[in-house]
Amino acid sequence: MESTGHWRKTLSYKKPTPSLARLSLVGAAISLALNPQLQAQEQESVSTDERIEAITVTAAKRSQVIYEVPIALSAFSGDALAAQGITDLTDVGKFVPNLNVTGFSAGHTSSANPFIRGIGLQDHLITTDPGVSVYVDGVYLGRQVGQNWNLNNIERIEVLRGPQGTLYGRNSIGGAINIITKQPDADSVSKITLEAGTRGRTKADAFINRGLTDNLSFNLNAGYNHRDGIGEFINVPNAEYDVGETREFYGRLSVRYAPDDDFSLVFTADANDGEGGLRPYTTLIDEVPNGAYYTGMRFGAPTPSGPLRNSDQADDPYDNATGTEEVTTVSNEASGVSLTADWNWSDTLSSRAIFSQRSSEYKAGLDDDGTIYALDHYPERGDADQTSVEFQLNGYMGDVDFVSGLYWFKEEGSNRQGEDSSFNGGPNLLELDQETTSRAVFVNVGYDVSLDLRVSGGVRYTRDEKQATANVGIGPFYSEDDWSEVSYDLSANYTMENGLNVYGSIQSGYQSGQFPARPYCLFGDPNCFVASDNITAVNYEMGLKGQLTDNFSMSIALFNTEYEDLPYQVSTTSEGGFNTTNLVVEQTSRGIEWESTAYIGDNFKLHTSLGYIDVDVDEQDGVKPVAPLTPELTLSISPSYEYEMASGAVLDFRVDYSFRDEMYGEPSSDPGRMTLLDSRELVNMDIAYTPAQGNWKLALYGRNIFDERYDNARLNTGDYILRILSNDASEFGLRFTAEF
């Protein structure tokens, strides 16, 4: 096996034995933490004699290496993503226990806000940070709106649940999501995928991989994706796009130079350009005697339109009754480059350096009242530029292995709601700017106590600095702050005689404090633009996972996580505008997670996942908050059947069922606030035909085949409720894939 420069022990797989368990534990700790690409190469060396192929990462199965990692982890291969109808990060959230991915972000169709075990982010403005970190090929993405989210040219996706504050660090108190793309190699591969379906789906994707010389290889992925909308802008006849319509071009180029087995250099560049219509949403006006919309009086002054009623909304909630053309269109552009260098200094010592620069920008914005009247409409633009550098030094000495590194991250970003946005008929200026600098040093050491028992521990020191400016029509107001924290990890993993692995771990996580997102409180309190304290988390977890038989694998995890100084975003209407403040809470999340894969007979396979979480939030001023956008129960069931025809052709049948329990759209469970989201059940299907000895496949797919319509989020401002609707109505079509 060719060394990656990150770990030189070669792993082979047979039925689990103590000696092999010892080796794979060492490799797992390092490859999972800091080098996902190595894990894929190690999996390629695994024998395929086993029925479940040692849980190679296809159809959400985990390899033997993953079994022995002492954390709760789910994984999807690129092929499994396509078979399950997964087209973006939001879809991933339908099939992982205790994961929910929602979209809000000023009505943008490309936003992705993951919540893992009750931790996430409802907002998107530059002064807020996500609670779940997302990485692409080891590069952290600072923003979760305006990014390149297409899931093409993907080797696999890993979802790590629980705080990952030692090796992943930045903003991972809820967990981390790793997106790993296919790396260039010497194979000559050309692949095209064409998709056409209802709702105007048109998609074309091409992938080319070539070895140019013995030392140089590249791959290129490019594509176009379009889907029609789900409603109309009934009062803007010249709107360029329908409600929820999406259109995107994307591309990624990777070049790998490896003059020998001890050094490699990978350069990657990617970009996307997307446009479309505003995400579907509707506004529920609070029709009570003192409601500002109901009386037509806001802060003692009449609104330009007079009283509003829910009858002023569109009859179909998926239509939009805005009269503001500026908010009907959303757009996003992202681009980035990265350079990854790997060195093997000896058989026991290696290093890696990752340099990255990324930029993203978006246009979006809501008309909050959702009517033809010019009352509360907020066209918005945002941008962010980030630079990161990470250096790793890794190796082993006898029974001891280590992972260590230095990390530097800088981000500059802004948000603007300018002259084309108004509040109460007049100009509304919201200007936010923030510069963030983060530095960290980390080390993790593992020790094989015996052939069956491994213990490991790590620490990470992080220091964050933020400088922010806010202007809400008065000001500007400037503020700065800094935070530092030491996070740690302790774990033990024991391999039993039957190959099952039992583990226990204590993980801590850290996130820097945050400034208010919409500080209209400045009108009444010029000193309110201050940041919250350090956010910390400690997770206690134990689990059991492995392959019980040739036909059955499973994993189960029990966890209890305690969070301190956790900010919830709470939004209200105020005299100046749409005010968002941080409600700082103490939270305890506890629960259980299960995943399994079973073969029943020769051709029938069943994958299941189940998550249950109980979240307790300390009382605040006599009020008992709840964790927003966190379903108590998550469930998925995915049966598939392979039928070989007499001609040698193969038919694959697959169904994917996903359930998400009811949840609250904001931190309040008060029935009067009407922010409870109903539970939802989604079903995808896929029937694929592969000819005998053919290099192509034709599939009939169906996504959300029963056309389940559900709320993605809800937000009560006091005068009205923003009801953000899903954008994934039913879709049926054909997908053609050819490889040559």
C-alpha positions as a printed Julia matrix, in Angstrom:
740×3 Matrix{Float64}:
   0.0     0.0     0.0
   1.29    3.45   -0.83
   1.98    5.54    2.23
   0.02    8.75    2.61
   2.66   10.5     4.63
   0.35   10.52    7.6
   0.67    6.96    8.91
   2.87    4.2     7.59
   1.58    1.12    9.39
  -0.17   -1.07    6.83
  -3.45   -2.54    8.01
  -4.88   -5.77    6.66
  -8.2    -7.26    7.65
  -9.24  -10.76    8.64
 -11.65  -11.91   11.28
 -10.93   -9.7    14.3
  -8.01  -10.93   16.37
  -6.28   -9.24   19.31
  -3.12   -8.48   17.36
  -5.0    -6.97   14.43
  -7.24   -5.06   16.81
  -4.13   -3.54   18.33
  -2.88   -2.3    14.96
  -6.22   -1.02   13.74
  -6.82    0.9    16.96
  -3.6     2.83   16.4
  -4.49    3.6    12.8
  -8.06    4.5    13.64
  -7.19    7.09   16.25
  -4.93    8.98   13.87
  -6.72    8.56   10.55
 -10.17    9.41   11.9
  -8.93   12.44   13.76
  -6.8    14.14   11.17
  -6.51   12.2     7.93
  -9.81   10.89    6.52
  -8.12   10.17    3.2
  -5.89    7.55    4.8
  -8.87    5.73    6.2
 -10.3     5.28    2.73
  -6.98    3.87    1.44
  -6.76    1.52    4.4
 -10.26    0.3     3.62
  -9.17   -0.51    0.07
  -6.72   -3.04    1.5
  -9.49   -4.8     3.41
 -10.44   -8.27    2.21
 -13.81   -8.59    0.51
 -14.3   -12.18    1.68
 -16.5   -11.04    4.57
 -20.22  -10.75    3.89
 -20.39   -7.14    5.03
 -16.96   -6.53    3.5
 -15.59   -5.51    6.89
 -18.07   -2.61    6.83
 -16.35   -0.75    4.03
 -17.94    2.69    3.86
 -20.84    1.99    1.5
 -24.54    2.44    2.29
 -23.76    3.94    5.7
 -21.69    0.94    6.87
 -18.5     1.38    8.87
 -15.23   -0.46    8.42
 -13.54   -2.48   11.15
 -11.25    0.5    11.74
 -14.29    2.69   12.42
 -15.72    0.09   14.81
 -12.7     0.46   17.01
 -12.8     4.26   17.26
 -14.18    5.23   20.69
 -16.8     7.72   19.49
 -20.26    7.55   17.94
 -19.78    7.78   14.17
 -21.9     7.39   11.02
 -20.51    7.27    7.49
 -21.82    7.34    3.9
 -19.96    6.48    0.71
 -20.47    8.49   -2.46
 -22.42    5.64   -4.08
 -24.63    5.31   -1.0
 -25.41    9.02   -1.1
 -26.77    8.66   -4.63
 -28.72    5.47   -3.87
 -30.41    7.08   -0.87
 -31.46   10.18   -2.81
 -29.08   12.37   -0.82
 -28.27   15.5    -2.8
 -27.16   17.93   -0.09
 -26.2    18.14    3.57
 -29.83   18.61    4.61
 -30.62   15.13    3.29
 -27.78   13.62    5.34
 -29.63   14.8     8.43
 -32.5    12.44    7.65
 -30.51    9.23    8.17
 -28.18    9.8    11.15
 -29.38    9.27   14.74
 -29.83   12.49   16.73
 -28.9    14.63   13.73
 -31.25   17.21   12.25
 -30.17   19.56    9.46
 -32.42   22.52    8.86
 -32.37   25.55    6.6
 -33.25   29.1     7.65
 -30.58   31.73    6.96
 -32.55   34.7     5.59
 -34.62   32.44    3.37
 -31.67   31.13    1.37
 -32.19   27.78   -0.35
 -28.54   26.7     0.01
 -28.16   27.11    3.78
 -27.42   24.1     5.97
 -27.64   24.3     9.76
 -26.79   20.97   11.45
 -28.03   20.16   14.96
 -26.39   17.18   16.69
 -27.59   16.03   20.1
 -29.4    19.3    20.76
 -26.59   21.62   19.65
 -26.6    23.77   16.52
 -27.24   27.3    15.35
 -30.51   28.9    14.28
 -28.81   31.95   12.8
 -26.26   32.74   10.1
 -24.98   36.28   10.63
 -21.25   36.87   10.94
 -21.36   37.44   14.7
 -22.7    33.92   15.3
 -20.84   30.61   15.08
 -22.21   27.13   14.35
 -22.13   24.5    17.08
 -21.39   21.7    14.59
 -18.26   22.07   12.49
 -18.14   21.07    8.81
 -14.86   20.1     7.13
 -14.07   19.44    3.46
 -10.81   17.48    3.02
  -9.61   18.68    6.4
 -10.5    22.35    5.8
 -12.95   23.9     8.26
 -15.81   25.91    6.7
 -16.48   28.97    8.84
 -19.88   29.85    7.33
 -22.85   27.57    6.6
 -24.66   29.76    4.09
 -23.24   30.6     0.68
 -20.94   27.57    0.58
 -20.46   24.92   -2.11
 -22.73   22.18   -0.72
 -23.1    19.9    -3.75
 -22.27   16.31   -2.86
 -20.54   15.17   -6.03
 -17.05   13.72   -6.39
 -17.49   12.5    -2.8
 -15.55    9.59   -1.38
 -17.6     9.58    1.8
 -19.16   11.68    4.55
 -18.51   11.05    8.23
 -20.72   12.37   11.04
 -18.99   12.45   14.43
 -21.49   12.95   17.25
 -20.65   14.68   20.51
 -18.01   17.31   21.36
 -14.83   17.01   19.27
 -12.86   19.74   20.95
  -9.43   18.07   21.07
  -8.54   17.11   17.51
 -11.15   19.05   15.54
 -11.39   22.02   17.81
 -13.17   24.94   16.28
 -16.95   25.13   16.86
 -17.47   21.39   17.31
 -19.18   21.27   20.72
 -22.09   19.41   19.12
 -20.07   17.3    16.7
 -18.28   17.42   13.37
 -19.16   16.53    9.78
 -16.31   15.51    7.5
 -16.81   15.64    3.73
 -14.03   13.77    1.95
 -13.7    14.11   -1.81
 -12.11   11.6    -4.17
  -8.36   12.06   -4.41
  -6.4    11.88   -7.67
  -4.59    8.63   -8.47
  -3.16    6.75  -11.46
  -6.44    5.11  -12.51
  -8.07    6.23  -15.75
 -11.71    6.88  -14.89
 -14.36    8.83  -16.75
 -17.86    8.99  -15.31
 -20.98   10.88  -16.28
 -24.28   11.16  -14.43
 -27.44   12.54  -16.01
 -30.66   13.09  -14.1
 -34.07   14.28  -15.26
 -37.31   14.29  -13.36
 -40.42   16.01  -12.19
 -40.33   19.5   -10.75
 -38.08   20.39  -13.67
 -35.08   18.48  -12.37
 -32.15   18.7   -14.77
 -28.75   17.58  -13.61
 -25.52   16.75  -15.41
 -22.27   15.79  -13.71
 -18.93   14.69  -15.14
 -15.9    13.24  -13.37
 -12.48   12.54  -14.9
  -9.47   11.0   -13.17
  -6.15   10.51  -14.94
  -2.54    9.7   -14.23
  -0.51   12.07  -16.38
   2.91   10.67  -15.47
   4.27    8.28  -12.88
   4.34   11.19  -10.42
   1.46   13.41  -11.48
  -2.3    12.78  -11.5
  -5.46   14.85  -11.43
  -9.23   14.64  -11.23
 -11.87   17.08  -12.38
 -15.52   17.25  -11.43
 -17.99   19.72  -12.97
 -21.73   19.91  -13.19
 -25.02   21.75  -13.44
 -28.11   21.25  -11.3
 -31.55   22.82  -11.7
 -34.89   22.27   -9.99
 -38.13   24.23  -10.46
 -39.86   26.06   -7.67
 -42.68   25.03   -5.39
 -44.78   28.21   -5.52
 -45.17   31.61   -7.18
 -44.6    35.24   -6.21
 -48.21   36.25   -6.77
 -47.61   40.01   -6.43
 -44.32   40.21   -8.35
 -45.15   39.11  -11.93
 -41.62   39.89  -13.14
 -39.86   37.75  -10.56
 -36.91   35.98  -12.21
 -37.41   32.73  -10.29
 -40.28   30.92   -8.61
 -40.41   30.27   -4.88
 -37.81   27.63   -3.97
 -36.34   27.32   -7.47
 -32.64   26.48   -7.57
 -29.94   26.66  -10.25
 -26.26   25.96   -9.71
 -22.99   25.47  -11.58
 -20.12   23.86   -9.71
 -16.65   22.46  -10.26
 -13.64   21.04   -8.45
 -10.08   20.34   -9.67
  -7.47   18.37   -7.72
  -3.87   17.76   -8.79
  -1.55   15.38   -6.96
   2.23   15.3    -7.28
   4.05   12.4    -5.61
   7.7    12.06   -6.7
   8.22    9.13   -4.3
   6.53    7.19   -1.52
   7.68    9.68    1.1
   6.23   12.92   -0.22
   3.02   14.05   -1.88
   1.45   17.4    -2.67
  -2.25   17.9    -3.48
  -3.61   21.17   -4.84
  -7.4    21.61   -4.94
  -9.57   24.42   -6.27
 -13.36   24.52   -6.22
 -16.09   27.02   -7.03
 -19.84   27.26   -7.41
 -22.34   29.81   -8.65
 -25.95   29.47   -7.58
 -29.16   31.44   -7.97
 -32.79   30.81   -7.34
 -35.98   31.89   -5.68
 -36.53   32.72   -2.03
 -37.11   29.69    0.19
 -40.82   28.93    0.8
 -42.18   30.45    4.0
 -45.31   32.09    5.31
 -46.12   34.53    8.08
 -48.71   33.88   10.77
 -49.94   37.22   12.1
 -50.69   37.32   15.81
 -54.37   38.3    15.59
 -54.87   39.5    19.15
 -56.12   42.94   20.28
 -52.63   44.22   21.18
 -50.73   42.78   18.23
 -48.99   45.47   16.17
 -50.0    43.94   12.84
 -53.56   43.3    14.03
 -54.12   46.88   15.24
 -52.06   48.49   12.51
 -50.11   50.34   15.18
 -46.43   49.75   15.8
 -44.97   51.48   18.86
 -47.88   53.88   18.99
 -47.64   54.94   15.35
 -49.8    53.63   12.51
 -48.18   51.37    9.98
 -48.32   52.58    6.34
 -50.7    49.79    5.4
 -52.96   49.93    8.41
 -54.12   46.7    10.09
 -52.92   43.39    8.62
 -54.69   40.04    8.7
 -53.65   36.5     7.84
 -56.01   36.86    4.87
 -53.41   39.23    3.39
 -51.15   36.22    2.94
 -51.23   33.97   -0.11
 -53.93   31.29    0.0
 -51.32   28.62   -0.76
 -48.58   28.81    1.9
 -46.01   27.81   -0.74
 -46.86   30.92   -2.75
 -45.5    34.25   -1.56
 -47.47   37.51   -1.38
 -44.53   39.9    -1.05
 -44.53   43.03   -3.17
 -40.77   43.52   -2.82
 -38.93   42.27   -5.89
 -35.53   42.6    -4.15
 -36.24   39.66   -1.83
 -37.52   37.25   -4.48
 -34.06   36.21   -5.68
 -31.29   34.52   -3.7
 -27.75   33.84   -4.87
 -24.52   32.4    -3.56
 -20.96   32.13   -4.78
 -18.11   30.3    -3.12
 -14.57   29.5    -4.14
 -11.53   28.11   -2.44
  -8.06   26.71   -2.87
  -6.1    24.37   -0.64
  -2.64   22.85   -0.66
  -1.94   19.69    1.32
   1.6    18.35    1.74
   2.5    14.99    3.32
   5.96   13.85    4.35
   7.24   10.52    5.62
  10.37   11.27    7.61
  10.85    7.67    8.69
   8.87    4.49    9.2
   7.61    5.93   12.51
   7.33    9.68   11.92
   5.3    11.71    9.44
   3.89   15.2     9.07
   1.19   17.02    7.16
   0.55   20.66    6.31
  -2.77   22.07    5.07
  -3.02   25.62    3.67
  -6.43   26.93    2.64
  -8.12   30.12    1.52
 -11.88   30.39    0.95
 -14.37   33.1     0.06
 -18.15   33.03    0.05
 -20.93   35.53   -0.5
 -24.68   35.42   -0.71
 -27.77   37.51   -1.37
 -31.05   36.69    0.33
 -33.51   38.3     2.73
 -37.09   37.98    3.91
 -40.19   40.1     3.67
 -41.21   39.32    7.23
 -44.82   40.44    6.99
 -45.19   38.37    3.8
 -47.66   40.81    2.24
 -47.73   43.21   -0.68
 -47.25   46.12    1.73
 -43.8    47.67    2.29
 -43.63   47.06    6.02
 -40.9    44.69    7.22
 -38.76   43.56    4.33
 -35.04   42.94    4.69
 -33.0    42.21    1.54
 -29.61   41.1     2.79
 -26.08   40.47    1.57
 -23.24   38.74    3.32
 -19.67   37.73    2.63
 -16.82   35.99    4.4
 -13.15   35.37    3.64
 -11.17   32.82    5.61
  -7.59   31.6     5.69
  -6.4    28.58    7.66
  -3.12   26.78    8.22
  -2.67   23.48   10.02
   0.55   21.59   10.64
   0.61   18.05   12.05
   3.41   15.88   13.39
   2.4    12.27   13.96
   4.0     8.93   14.63
   4.51    6.05   17.0
   7.15    4.62   19.29
   6.58    0.99   20.22
   3.18    0.76   21.91
   2.73    4.53   22.01
   1.37    6.63   19.13
   0.73   10.35   18.96
  -1.02   13.03   16.93
   0.04   16.65   17.41
  -0.36   19.92   15.61
  -0.65   23.68   15.33
  -3.7    25.46   13.91
  -4.32   29.05   12.77
  -7.57   30.45   11.4
  -8.61   33.95   10.38
 -11.97   35.11    9.09
 -13.25   38.5     7.99
 -16.91   38.88    7.16
 -19.85   41.27    6.95
 -23.61   41.47    6.61
 -25.61   44.34    5.13
 -29.27   45.24    5.03
 -29.09   48.46    3.09
 -31.17   51.08    1.35
 -33.36   48.56   -0.43
 -34.54   47.25    2.96
 -37.05   49.04    5.11
 -38.66   48.78    8.5
 -42.07   50.35    9.06
 -41.81   52.05    5.67
 -38.49   53.78    6.4
 -34.84   52.88    5.82
 -33.42   50.07    7.89
 -29.66   49.84    8.19
 -28.09   46.77    9.72
 -24.35   46.63    9.25
 -22.26   43.94   10.91
 -18.53   43.4    10.53
 -16.38   40.93   12.39
 -12.79   39.75   12.28
 -11.93   36.5    14.04
  -8.51   35.04   14.74
  -8.13   31.59   16.26
  -4.95   29.79   17.3
  -4.59   26.31   18.74
  -2.04   23.68   19.68
  -3.06   20.07   20.27
  -1.68   16.62   21.07
  -3.26   13.21   21.49
  -1.37   10.17   22.77
  -2.5     6.54   22.65
  -1.04    3.55   24.48
  -1.67   -0.16   23.89
  -1.86   -1.49   27.42
  -2.28   -5.01   26.05
  -3.26   -6.73   22.83
  -6.93   -6.04   23.67
  -6.91   -2.79   25.64
  -6.01    0.67   24.4
  -6.17    3.96   26.27
  -5.69    7.44   24.84
  -5.84   11.03   25.93
  -5.4    14.45   24.42
  -5.45   18.17   25.15
  -5.97   21.24   23.01
  -5.32   24.86   23.91
  -7.32   27.38   21.88
  -7.27   31.16   21.93
  -9.85   33.18   20.01
 -10.01   36.92   19.39
 -12.94   38.8    17.84
 -13.33   42.41   16.79
 -16.87   43.4    15.79
 -18.71   46.52   14.65
 -22.48   47.01   14.54
 -24.54   49.81   13.04
 -28.33   49.7    13.34
 -28.93   53.25   12.12
 -27.11   54.77   15.05
 -23.47   54.22   15.7
 -21.37   52.45   14.63
 -20.58   50.59   17.85
 -17.33   48.7    18.23
 -16.52   45.86   20.59
 -13.79   43.29   20.99
 -13.14   40.31   23.21
 -10.92   37.28   23.54
 -11.34   33.81   24.99
  -9.11   30.85   25.73
  -9.76   27.31   26.86
  -8.09   23.95   27.36
 -10.21   21.05   26.11
  -9.38   17.41   26.67
 -10.23   13.84   25.74
  -9.83   10.55   27.63
 -10.91    7.19   26.24
 -10.44    3.47   26.61
 -11.27    0.76   24.07
 -11.35   -2.98   24.7
 -11.64   -5.67   22.02
 -13.53   -8.73   23.2
 -13.01  -12.32   22.07
 -15.86  -12.13   19.55
 -14.37   -9.01   17.94
 -16.87   -6.58   19.44
 -15.41   -3.39   20.84
 -16.57   -1.76   24.04
 -15.42    1.78   24.74
 -15.78    4.6    27.21
 -14.79    8.22   26.72
 -14.86   11.64   28.32
 -14.69   14.45   25.78
 -14.76   18.18   26.35
 -15.56   20.86   23.83
 -15.18   24.61   23.61
 -16.6    27.47   21.6
 -15.78   31.14   21.93
 -18.43   33.63   22.99
 -20.63   35.47   20.49
 -21.79   39.03   19.95
 -25.54   39.73   19.44
 -26.64   39.07   15.87
 -29.17   41.93   15.51
 -28.4    44.38   18.32
 -31.33   46.75   18.0
 -31.13   46.88   21.76
 -28.58   49.64   21.08
 -31.48   52.1    20.76
 -32.23   51.62   24.44
 -28.87   50.45   25.77
 -25.7    51.62   23.99
 -23.7    49.1    26.04
 -25.62   45.97   24.98
 -23.22   45.04   22.17
 -21.11   42.66   24.26
 -20.16   39.03   23.72
 -21.18   36.02   25.77
 -18.74   33.95   27.81
 -16.87   30.8    26.8
 -19.16   27.94   25.81
 -17.97   24.61   27.19
 -19.21   21.04   27.05
 -18.24   17.77   28.72
 -19.5    14.5    27.24
 -19.53   11.14   29.01
 -20.07    8.26   26.61
 -19.9     4.5    26.46
 -20.64    2.23   23.56
 -20.44   -1.18   21.96
 -19.91   -1.79   18.26
 -18.66   -4.4    15.86
 -19.61   -7.27   13.6
 -21.45   -9.99   15.52
 -21.67  -12.4    12.58
 -20.86  -12.4     8.88
 -24.4   -11.1     8.34
 -24.91   -8.6    11.15
 -23.08   -5.52   12.42
 -24.2    -2.98   14.99
 -23.22   -0.03   17.15
 -24.87    1.39   20.25
 -23.87    4.43   22.28
 -25.07    5.98   25.55
 -24.14    9.57   26.28
 -24.58   12.38   28.77
 -23.36   15.86   27.81
 -23.29   18.92   30.04
 -23.09   22.4    28.48
 -22.3    25.67   30.23
 -22.9    29.24   29.01
 -24.67   28.02   25.88
 -26.33   30.91   23.95
 -29.76   30.45   22.4
 -30.78   33.04   19.81
 -34.03   34.77   20.79
 -35.63   37.22   18.33
 -38.33   39.85   18.86
 -39.56   42.98   17.12
 -38.38   46.18   18.75
 -38.57   49.87   18.07
 -35.45   49.81   15.95
 -36.0    46.54   14.11
 -35.74   42.79   14.32
 -33.83   42.28   17.56
 -31.87   39.1    18.31
 -30.31   38.54   21.73
 -28.46   35.64   23.33
 -30.25   33.69   26.06
 -27.4    32.0    27.92
 -28.36   28.65   29.48
 -27.0    25.54   31.15
 -28.05   22.39   29.3
 -27.77   18.64   29.84
 -28.36   16.25   26.94
 -28.58   12.51   27.46
 -29.64    9.73   25.16
 -28.97    6.6    23.18
 -28.05    5.89   19.56
 -28.24    2.69   17.54
 -27.17    1.69   14.03
 -27.15   -1.75   12.44
 -26.71   -3.5     9.11
 -28.08   -6.99    8.53
 -28.2    -9.4     5.6
 -31.31  -11.58    5.56
 -30.85  -14.32    3.0
 -28.52  -13.87    0.08
 -29.82  -10.65   -1.42
 -31.78   -8.71    1.2
 -30.03   -6.07    3.31
 -31.49   -3.91    6.06
 -29.89   -0.84    7.62
 -31.48    0.88   10.62
 -30.69    3.83   12.83
 -32.4     5.06   15.99
 -31.68    8.02   18.22
 -33.37    9.16   21.42
 -32.41   12.31   23.29
 -33.67   13.95   26.46
 -32.59   17.59   26.85
 -32.92   19.43   30.15
 -32.33   23.19   30.21
 -32.02   25.08   33.48
 -34.82   27.48   34.32
 -34.26   31.13   33.36
 -36.16   33.83   35.33
 -39.05   31.47   36.01
 -39.17   30.22   32.41
 -38.13   26.72   31.35
 -36.42   26.93   27.91
 -36.17   23.99   25.51
 -33.52   23.03   22.97
 -34.66   24.32   19.57
 -34.86   22.16   16.44
 -34.04   19.0    18.4
 -36.43   16.05   17.89
 -36.67   13.64   20.81
 -36.78   10.62   18.5
 -34.99   10.09   15.17
 -35.36    6.9    13.13
 -34.43    5.54    9.72
 -35.08    2.16    8.08
 -33.42    1.31    4.77
 -34.17   -2.1     3.19
 -32.6    -3.04   -0.14
 -32.84   -6.1    -2.35
 -30.59   -7.26   -5.19
 -32.1    -9.49   -7.89
 -29.91  -11.13  -10.52
 -31.7   -11.86  -13.78
 -31.05  -14.88  -15.98
 -29.12  -12.67  -18.39
 -26.72  -11.68  -15.64
 -28.19   -8.2   -15.35
 -28.92   -6.96  -11.85
 -31.93   -5.11  -10.46
 -31.42   -3.23   -7.2
 -34.48   -2.19   -5.18
 -34.08    0.26   -2.3
 -36.4     2.13    0.07
 -35.29    4.68    2.67
 -37.66    5.71    5.45
 -36.8     8.62    7.75
 -38.68    9.86   10.82
 -38.07   13.02   12.82
 -40.16   13.61   15.93
 -41.9    16.89   16.67
 -39.61   19.67   17.86
 -39.69   23.33   18.83
 -38.53   26.0    16.42
 -37.2    28.25   19.19
 -36.12   27.9    22.84
 -39.71   28.26   24.17
 -42.28   25.48   24.62
 -45.11   27.91   25.42
 -48.12   26.64   23.41
 -49.2    30.24   22.86
 -46.09   30.92   20.82
 -47.1    28.27   18.27
 -43.57   27.19   17.38
 -44.04   23.43   17.75
 -43.1    21.66   14.49
 -45.03   18.49   13.68
 -43.22   15.19   13.25
 -42.42   14.12    9.71
 -42.0    10.87    7.8
 -40.1    10.9     4.51
 -39.71    8.0     2.08
 -37.26    7.73   -0.83
 -37.04    4.86   -3.32
 -34.58    3.74   -5.96
 -34.84    0.97   -8.58
 -31.63    0.52  -10.56
 -30.84   -1.69  -13.56
 -27.24   -2.72  -14.33
 -26.68   -4.84  -17.46
 -24.47   -7.9   -17.41
 -20.87   -6.84  -17.84
 -22.12   -3.34  -18.55
 -20.47   -0.07  -17.65
 -23.7     1.85  -17.14
 -26.66    1.93  -14.79
 -30.18    3.29  -15.18
 -32.23    4.07  -12.09
 -35.79    5.17  -11.43
 -35.71    7.33   -8.32
 -38.29    8.91   -6.08
 -37.56   11.43   -3.34
 -40.2    12.16   -0.7
 -42.51    9.95   -2.7
 -45.58   10.66   -0.54
 -45.04   14.42   -0.86
 -44.73   15.09    2.87
 -44.94   18.84    3.46
 -43.43   19.99    6.73
 -42.07   23.01    8.56
 -38.32   23.44    8.52
 -38.3    26.03   11.31
 -40.53   28.47   13.16
 -39.72   31.75   14.83
 -42.09   33.86   16.94
 -41.15   37.55   17.07
 -44.06   38.63   19.23
 -46.06   40.25   16.43
 -45.85   37.4    13.94
 -44.55   33.88   13.45
 -42.15   33.12   10.61
 -43.0    29.64    9.39
 -40.13   28.36    7.24
 -41.38   25.57    4.97
 -39.55   22.62    3.49
 -38.35   22.81   -0.1
 -38.14   19.08   -0.86
 -41.55   18.2    -2.27
 -41.95   14.87   -4.04
 -39.81   14.22   -7.09
 -39.61   11.29   -9.49
 -37.16   10.81  -12.3
 -34.47    8.83  -14.09
 -30.77    8.78  -13.3
 -28.26    7.47  -15.83
 -24.66    6.73  -14.84
 -21.9     5.49  -17.1
 -18.26    4.82  -16.31
 -15.59    4.21  -18.92
